Amino acid sequence: MLRIVSVFAITIAALMTAFPAQAVFGDTRPAELATADKELNATYADLMKQLRKEEQEKLKKAQRIWISLREADCKWASAAEPLDCMIDRTLHRTEELKGSMFWAPNGEYTSLDLQK
């Protein structure tokens, strides 16, 4: 019995070395990041549609800077788990954009959250 347990433990150890945990157990984080990015892009597009031209340019510039910051920050702050960081920051940015107050073309001071 002990021999079977030892062989099993060695086999598991070899598998874990050859295939990191995310490969063995099915890492869902890439799909989670894709979903978070899709939601962020949809929110960004909704917001852009409602902004005045000069505000669109400001948001476009801010979003490009934010993307660079997210990537650099997640490489630095979460070297072991950059995908977790990317997911977290992307979800947070989506909520920031939804809550951002802006002057709509109709003159109303609003946000995407308030328009629900």
C-alpha positions as CSV (number, residue, x, y, z in Angstrom):
1,M,0.0,0.0,0.0
2,L,2.8,2.4,0.9
3,R,4.5,1.7,-2.4
4,I,1.3,2.6,-4.3
5,V,0.9,5.8,-2.4
6,S,4.6,6.7,-3.1
7,V,4.2,6.0,-6.8
8,F,1.0,8.1,-6.9
9,A,2.8,10.9,-5.1
10,I,5.7,10.8,-7.5
11,T,3.4,10.8,-10.5
12,I,1.4,13.8,-9.2
13,A,4.7,15.7,-8.5
14,A,5.9,15.0,-12.0
15,L,2.6,16.2,-13.5
16,M,2.7,19.3,-11.4
17,T,6.2,20.1,-12.6
18,A,5.5,19.4,-16.2
19,F,2.1,21.1,-16.2
20,P,1.6,24.0,-13.8
21,A,-1.6,24.0,-11.8
22,Q,-3.4,26.2,-14.2
23,A,-2.9,23.7,-17.0
24,V,-3.8,20.6,-14.9
25,F,-6.9,22.2,-13.3
26,G,-8.0,24.3,-16.2
27,D,-7.1,28.0,-15.7
28,T,-10.2,30.1,-16.3
29,R,-8.4,33.4,-15.9
30,P,-7.7,34.0,-19.6
31,A,-11.4,33.7,-20.3
32,E,-12.2,35.9,-17.3
33,L,-9.8,38.6,-18.6
34,A,-11.4,38.3,-22.1
35,T,-14.8,38.8,-20.6
36,A,-13.7,41.7,-18.4
37,D,-12.0,43.3,-21.5
38,K,-15.2,42.8,-23.5
39,E,-17.3,44.5,-20.8
40,L,-14.7,47.4,-20.5
41,N,-14.7,47.9,-24.3
42,A,-18.5,48.0,-24.4
43,T,-18.7,50.5,-21.5
44,Y,-16.0,52.6,-23.2
45,A,-18.0,52.6,-26.5
46,D,-21.2,53.5,-24.7
47,L,-19.5,56.4,-23.0
48,M,-17.8,57.6,-26.1
49,K,-21.1,57.8,-27.9
50,Q,-22.4,60.2,-25.3
51,L,-19.5,62.5,-25.0
52,R,-18.9,65.7,-26.9
53,K,-16.1,65.6,-29.4
54,E,-13.5,67.4,-27.2
55,E,-14.3,65.0,-24.3
56,Q,-14.0,62.0,-26.6
57,E,-10.4,63.0,-27.3
58,K,-9.6,63.4,-23.6
59,L,-11.1,60.0,-22.8
60,K,-9.3,58.3,-25.6
61,K,-6.0,59.7,-24.4
62,A,-6.8,58.8,-20.8
63,Q,-7.7,55.2,-21.8
64,R,-4.5,54.7,-23.7
65,I,-2.5,55.9,-20.7
66,W,-4.6,53.7,-18.4
67,I,-3.9,50.6,-20.5
68,S,-0.1,51.2,-20.4
69,L,-0.4,51.8,-16.6
70,R,-2.4,48.6,-16.1
71,E,0.1,46.5,-18.0
72,A,3.2,48.0,-16.3
73,D,1.6,47.9,-12.9
74,C,0.5,44.3,-13.1
75,K,3.9,43.2,-14.3
76,W,5.5,45.0,-11.3
77,A,3.0,44.5,-8.5
78,S,1.9,41.0,-9.3
79,A,4.7,39.2,-11.1
80,A,3.5,35.8,-9.8
81,E,-0.1,36.3,-10.9
82,P,-0.3,39.1,-13.5
83,L,-3.6,37.8,-14.9
84,D,-5.4,38.2,-11.5
85,C,-4.1,41.8,-11.4
86,M,-5.2,42.4,-15.0
87,I,-8.7,41.1,-14.3
88,D,-9.0,43.1,-11.1
89,R,-7.8,46.4,-12.7
90,T,-10.0,45.9,-15.8
91,L,-13.2,45.3,-13.7
92,H,-12.3,48.3,-11.6
93,R,-11.8,50.5,-14.7
94,T,-15.1,49.5,-16.1
95,E,-16.8,50.6,-12.9
96,E,-14.9,53.9,-13.0
97,L,-16.1,54.6,-16.5
98,K,-19.7,53.7,-15.6
99,G,-19.6,56.1,-12.7
100,S,-17.7,58.9,-14.5
101,M,-19.8,62.1,-14.6
102,F,-19.9,64.0,-17.9
103,W,-21.9,66.7,-19.7
104,A,-24.1,64.9,-22.3
105,P,-24.7,66.6,-25.6
106,N,-28.2,67.4,-24.4
107,G,-26.7,69.5,-21.6
108,E,-27.4,67.0,-18.8
109,Y,-24.7,66.3,-16.2
110,T,-24.9,62.5,-15.9
111,S,-23.1,59.1,-15.9
112,L,-23.8,55.7,-17.4
113,D,-24.8,54.5,-14.0
114,L,-27.4,57.3,-13.6
115,Q,-28.9,56.5,-17.0
116,K,-29.9,53.0,-16.0
